[in-house]
Amino acid sequence: MDDRRKLERFGLSALARLLVESGDTKRRCSLTTRDVSSDGAFLYSSSPLPHGAKVRMEFDISLDAPDKMAGEKEKARVKVRGRVIRSDSNGVAIRFESRYKITALEGV
């Protein structure tokens, strides 16, 4: 199968907290990311999310900091909005809006 992605995806297993809005319905859930790129992510899910649903998502990532002592890790929180573009038996694909926020987490 031909992979037509224009942006590189990175394997990333992170717990993502989501607020999913579809019509008048809002629900919160936690899913694990499989991979992430600058414009979207694929998350494992045993139940489908509605196509086109609005999503607010946040997840934490570890940052490599060469000046830190071994075992000491810095983390950042990514907050992004997007829409469900595909949902199947393997999980859900979310396309991010162009604006997102990344903030350093202190003392984690």
C-alpha angles and dihedrals in degrees: 000000000000114000106217098180114136096197127059116251122214124209106243128165106198132146107248124198113212138191107199119197120192117165107311093339124099124181136171124220141159121229134171120243120234097186139351136200132178091270104036154346142228116223130190112246133165092203125048124247119220115271110251094018115150114243133197109195137180131180138163125240131193117237124211108232112185092195093058125095119256111282094018110115133187120212136197131199119227117205117187142158125217148137134261107252099171137012126182141148091289098052145278134303118214125192112210126225112243094255123069137152129234118187131178116245115223122220098002 
